[in-house]
Structures are given as C-alpha cells and as structure tokens.
Amino acid sequence: MEPAPEQQSRRYLFTLSLGALGVVYGDIGTSPLYAFRECFSAEHHLTPTPTNVLGILSLIFWSLVIVISIKYLLFVMRADNRGEGGILALMSLVRPRRSMRRTSLLGLGLFGAALLYGDGMITPAISVLSAIEGLEVAAPKVETYVVPLTIIVLIALFMVQKFGTAKVGAAFGPVMVVWFATLGVLGVWHILKEPAVLRAILPTYGYRFFAVNHLTGFFVLGAVFLVVTGGEALYADMGHFGARPIRLAWFSYVFPALLLNYFGQGAFLLHTPAGIKQPFFMMAPSWSLYPLVGLATLATVIASQAVISGAFSLTRQAVQLGYLPRIRVRHTSEREIGQIYISSINWVLMIAAIGLVLAFKRSTNLAAAYGVAVTATMAVTTMLFAAFARERWHWTYGRVSLFMIPLLTIDLAFFGANIIKIADGGWFPLAVGILIYSMMSTWRIGRRVLSEKLAAQAMSIDDFLQQLATNKIPRVPGTAIFMSRHSDGIPTTLLHNIKHNKVVHKNVVLMTVETEDRSHLAENERYDWKDLGQGVYRLMLHFGFMEDQDIPSVLERLATQPVSFNSMTTSYFLGRETLIPTRATKMAIWREHIFAWMMRNSSSASVFFNLPANQVIELGAQVEL
C-alpha cells in the first residue's frame, strides 16, 4: 500500500487502526479464552501453585514481547513488498544467487504458506467454540446446545464476508475496543487482589518453571504458544491496513489489555485454584456471565476474520505469482487495493470449520490440533527474513546470526512442544498443508512443462514474417490481439487461426503478461512495445503480484501505441488447452492428472483479464503432457 497524503491524516490513521482492531487483532485478542486454561489441562498434570502460575505467566509475557512485539512488529513487518506482507510476499523478495539455495527457500516458503490454510480452518472453529462453551459456566444444562450454536455463528460469519474487510472491520472495530477494555478491566480487578503476580515479568520465573517441571514444562510450551498464534496473520493482513496502524493499535491498546488479562487470570488462580476449568469466565462476576459470553462470541467471530482475510490475501498472491490457477477475486474497497473477497476460499474454509466443530466437539480437543502448522510457518518466516536481511539490507553474517539464532530457537522450541499433538489432531493442519503444497508445486511444475510443450510447437518469428511477406495469406482489416505465454516465437493460437480461418488481421499484437516479484509497478514500467514488421507487434505487459490484471484498462492508458485498440475492430484470441496426461515427461502421472484437473477448473482467461465478452475468440487445442 503506497503512502498517500490522506493516509497520513490523523483521522485516516485512527480509522485504519480501528479497522485493524476489528480484523487483524481478532485472533490474538481472543486467545485469553483458552490459552491460559490449556496450560493447566489434564494432560500436563500441573496444579496452580505459585511456581507454576508465575512461571507460565512469565513465559506468556516474554512470548508476546519477543515473538509479536520484536520479531513481527519491529522486524518482519519492515520486510514488505511495497506495502504487502505475508510469507509469499517475503519469499518473492528473496533472490539468492545460488539456484540450489533459491530452490530450498522457495520450497520452504510454499510449504509455510500452505500450512496457513490449515490455521485458517481451525481458528474459526476453536475461537467460536471456546466462547459458546462459556454458557456452561452460567448454565451447565446448555452443554448439548454448544455445537449447534457454534455452527450457526460460523455460518453467519462466513455469510458476511462478501461485504469486505472494510465494512466488516468498521463494524467489528468498536466491538473489539469494548472487548479489549473488558479484558483489561477484568485483569486489573484481580491483579489488585494479588499484586505479587506482576513479579512474573521477571524471566527468572520462567526459568524456575522449567527447572521444577523438566520435560512437562517443555511440553507446556505447546499451550503457551496459543497466545501468539495470531502473529502470522498480522503480517499477512498488512496489505489491508498498513504497518503503522497495526503497530499503533498493538502498542497503545492490544498489548496492554492482553497482559492485564493474562496476569489477572493468574492472580485469580492463586486465590481460587478451583477456577482452572474456565478461568476466563469464572474470574468475572456472576451477574456479567451472559453479557460476557455474548461479547466473547462476537470477539471470536472477529478472531476468525483475521485468518479469513489473511487467506484471501495469500490466495491472491499465490495466483499472481503462478503457484495456483486463476481464480475470481472481487475488490471490496475503492481506497484499499488489498481488501478483497474470494468466494471459493470463503466456502471451503466454512465447510472445514464446521466439520472440525462436529468432529472435535470441544475447544480443548481442538487445541491439540492447533499450533503445529503455525509454529512451522513462523520458523519458515524467520529463515526467509534472515535471507532477506542478508540480501536486501546487506546485514553481515554475524548480525543475521544474532537475529536468527535466538528467534529460530524459540520457534523450534514451540514446534517441538507442539509436534507431540500430531496423534491428537495435529495431523489435520499438516495434512491440509501437504495437500495445498502438492497443488501449488504441481501447478508450478505443470505450467513449466506445458510452456515447454507449446514452445516446441511454436513457429519462429522470422519464418512467420517471411510467409507474410509473400502475400499468400490474405489480410483483413482490424486488430487481433493474441495472448502468448512466451516473449518469443509465434503463439499456437495465431497458427490455429490461420489454419482454420485462412486470414491474418492487418494489425497483429502478440501480447505477453508477466507478473513481477514486486507488489505494484509504476506506469512507466507497465509495458514494452516492439515492432516486428509486416504489421506484427509484440507487447509486453507487466503487473505487480498484488495488482489487477485488467488488460482493457491498461490498453486505454498506454501513452504511446502504434496500434489503435478500437472496441469495434479489435478481437482477443485466447488458447484453451485440453490436457491429456501421459508418461512421456518427467512429471509424475499423479501430478499430470492433478494439473489437468486444476486447468479445467481455473477461471477463464477472459474473466481473469477482464476482457469484453463480445470481443473474445477462444481456440481449443489438445496437448499431451
């Protein structure tokens, strides 16, 4: 998101910060509902003694400081691709000179991105379910209604996504202001009763916790990690609101409120150990339980918004960078280009979230599935950022090591503590990640194989121009634009047109669209013309990976053009390949079948490039892989 004078105004900054509260901080802001409780779950066999309570609070405090405040907000969010964040945006900024190293980082980045989809499915389920379970504290008999109520709330959440993050964030922002204020007030109330709990800020209490509990203390890190699970969403959603509003909201409001509530829960357990079953709800006055459950439900709906909007951004980046097939993207804001809606992703996430609620039934059970994928993604982000800092900021190896080793150690410690959850549900996000990674890598490989096949069938420019010079092929008035995958040779669509229609237009434009590794481009970087002779031209159009590839709009804005693009005399010729899997290439047969399926189900090029329907001609061809 490029800086603009209006964005620098205080009112606009406040509006964006409020929107960030409503979209970006929902996930991390609802962790108090279950994170502290899970640290004392039955599997850990911990009692709420002062040593354990203060030790866990110390781990929570330093996790928020190091992982969120320092790693993401102060460092990683500086590695933006013209305002866009997320693991794919970071990956596009890393350009190692060695091909082997680049391949390794590319594989890591893709797998880290794929794992985020598993997180996007679990977060809505565990967040909303944990809030609805609060009803059991006020009325234990409603237990049988928890799952149906959760499903109803989830359906409503995904139904409103089509209105966009701008409107959703504006509606959710005030709710989150009240939510974080409530977190802080509840926390202060109990801290005043046990002010000694503030000593947990000292890291010595965390060290003492490990010294007393040994291996059990290490496994508790898997639950402590739940307090920072929204960290990757902060980075992925940066394009929606910008880094400055996100930082402002965190340091001035979100971070203090979270700390007060976690320390308040700790203080509550010190004088009421029996409250370990639901410390968040039981620390509230009895008269406030029903309003608190209602507010918590709204907050968890908002928590889901962070990962949903992050999934939209991630998908769009993957499409533009060539890791997923074309997909329909709808913009929901005229001012913020990063605010989008993708219906197919929305409904897949909804079905998965509802399925998880039906399968696991309790938020405690879902907590076992949570964390494995996100810890792996965070570790990948640390490694990619280290490579970025070395190449783009020219950090010395010593400085890179000083940054990466401590943070990667923390990431891997969290991952190790979560990996034991695989049998209890942690397999789900990993399975989703492996599936998405397989699809992304298959699409990338398949596109390369298909391009090589089509390039082998293409005629050279010189041979084609020589045929035109003989005047044996009739020329007809008008302009024909042939979409071409390559910047050399003649596209097969042009050859098929000559074969079937026996004519060539007076003006022929061979157009190639390239997506750059930058999020946005200046207008003077947008196009390159080349006159090949005989009325044939080559036009290269360049787009950033976060820009709409609206070809008619770009053609209207071309400063200089040797050809007139009159809508009445211009036609767009597109190729529509039908793929036939064979064993003739090095590509595995299962990948060929998946690639062919993805090609059949991708959005048409005419829709993706916003071409006028009455000016498009599609020519089909069968291609053996």
C-alpha positions, 0 to 999 in steps of 0.5 A, a space after each residue: 500500500 503506497 503512502 498517500 497524503 490522506 493516509 497520513 491524516 490523523 483521522 485516516 490513521 485512527 480509522 485504519 487502526 480501528 479497522 485493524 482492531 476489528 480484523 487483524 487483532 481478532 485472533 490474538 485478542 481472543 486467545 485469553 479464552 483458552 490459552 491460559 486454561 490449556 496450560 493447566 489441562 489434564 494432560 500436563 498434570 500441573 496444579 496452580 501453585 505459585 511456581 507454576 502460575 508465575 512461571 507460565 505467566 512469565 513465559 506468556 509475557 516474554 512470548 508476546 514481547 519477543 515473538 509479536 512485539 520484536 520479531 513481527 512488529 519491529 522486524 518482519 513487518 519492515 520486510 514488505 513488498 511495497 506495502 504487502 506482507 505475508 510469507 509469499 510476499 517475503 519469499 518473492 523478495 528473496 533472490 539468492 544467487 545460488 539456484 540450489 539455495 533459491 530452490 530450498 527457500 522457495 520450497 520452504 516458503 510454499 510449504 509455510 504458506 500452505 500450512 496457513 490454510 490449515 490455521 485458517 480452518 481451525 481458528 474459526 472453529 476453536 475461537 467460536 467454540 471456546 466462547 459458546 462453551 462459556 454458557 456452561 459456566 452460567 448454565 451447565 444444562 446448555 452443554 448439548 446446545 454448544 455445537 449447534 450454536 457454534 455452527 450457526 455463528 460460523 455460518 453467519 460469519 462466513 455469510 458476511 464476508 462478501 461485504 469486505 474487510 472494510 465494512 466488516 472491520 468498521 463494524 467489528 472495530 468498536 466491538 473489539 475496543 469494548 472487548 479489549 477494555 473488558 479484558 483489561 478491566 477484568 485483569 486489573 480487578 484481580 491483579 489488585 487482589 494479588 499484586 505479587 503476580 506482576 513479579 512474573 515479568 521477571 524471566 527468572 520465573 520462567 526459568 524456575 518453571 522449567 527447572 521444577 517441571 523438566 520435560 512437562 514444562 517443555 511440553 507446556 510450551 505447546 499451550 503457551 504458544 496459543 497466545 501468539 498464534 495470531 502473529 502470522 496473520 498480522 503480517 499477512 493482513 498488512 496489505 489491508 491496513 498498513 504497518 503503522 496502524 497495526 503497530 499503533 493499535 498493538 502498542 497503545 491498546 492490544 498489548 496492554 489489555 492482553 497482559 492485564 488479562 493474562 496476569 489477572 487470570 493468574 492472580 485469580 488462580 492463586 486465590 481460587 485454584 478451583 477456577 482452572 476449568 474456565 478461568 476466563 469466565 469464572 474470574 468475572 462476576 456472576 451477574 456479567 456471565 451472559 453479557 460476557 459470553 455474548 461479547 466473547 462470541 462476537 470477539 471470536 467471530 472477529 478472531 476468525 476474520 483475521 485468518 479469513 482475510 489473511 487467506 484471501 490475501 495469500 490466495 491472491 498472491 499465490 495466483 499472481 505469482 503462478 503457484 495456483 490457477 486463476 481464480 475470481 477475486 472481487 475488490 471490496 474497497 475503492 481506497 484499499 487495493 488489498 481488501 478483497 473477497 474470494 468466494 471459493 476460499 470463503 466456502 471451503 474454509 466454512 465447510 472445514 470449520 464446521 466439520 472440525 466443530 462436529 468432529 472435535 466437539 470441544 475447544 480443548 480437543 481442538 487445541 491439540 490440533 492447533 499450533 503445529 502448522 503455525 509454529 512451522 510457518 513462523 520458523 519458515 518466516 524467520 529463515 526467509 527474513 534472515 535471507 532477506 536481511 542478508 540480501 536486501 539490507 546487506 546485514 553481515 553474517 554475524 548480525 543475521 546470526 544474532 537475529 536468527 539464532 535466538 528467534 529460530 530457537 524459540 520457534 523450534 522450541 514451540 514446534 517441538 512442544 507442539 509436534 507431540 499433538 500430531 496423534 491428537 489432531 495435529 495431523 489435520 493442519 499438516 495434512 491440509 498443508 501437504 495437500 495445498 503444497 502438492 497443488 501449488 508445486 504441481 501447478 508450478 511444475 505443470 505450467 513449466 512443462 506445458 510452456 515447454 510443450 507449446 514452445 516446441 510447437 511454436 513457429 519462429 518469428 522470422 519464418 512467420 514474417 517471411 510467409 507474410 511477406 509473400 502475400 499468400 495469406 490474405 489480410 483483413 482489416 482490424 486488430 487481433 490481439 493474441 495472448 502468448 505465454 512466451 516473449 518469443 516465437 509465434 503463439 499456437 493460437 495465431 497458427 490455429 487461426 490461420 489454419 482454420 480461418 485462412 486470414 491474418 488481421 492487418 494489425 497483429 499484437 502478440 501480447 505477453 503478461 508477466 507478473 513481477 516479484 514486486 507488489 505494484 509497478 509504476 506506469 512507466 514500467 507497465 509495458 514494452 512495445 516492439 515492432 516486428 514488421 509486416 504489421 506484427 507487434 509484440 507487447 509486453 505487459 507487466 503487473 505487480 503480484 498484488 495488482 489487477 490484471 485488467 488488460 482493457 484498462 491498461 490498453 486505454 492508458 498506454 501513452 504511446 501505441 502504434 496500434 489503435 485498440 478500437 472496441 469495434 475492430 479489435 478481437 482477443 484470441 485466447 488458447 484453451 488447452 485440453 490436457 491429456 496426461 501421459 508418461 512421456 515427461 518427467 512429471 509424475 502421472 499423479 501430478 499430470 492428472 492433478 494439473 489437468 484437473 486444476 486447468 479445467 477448473 481455473 477461471 477463464 482467461 477472459 474473466 481473469 483479464 477482464 476482457 469484453 465478452 463480445 470481443 473474445 475468440 477462444 481456440 481449443 487445442 489438445 496437448 499431451 503432457 
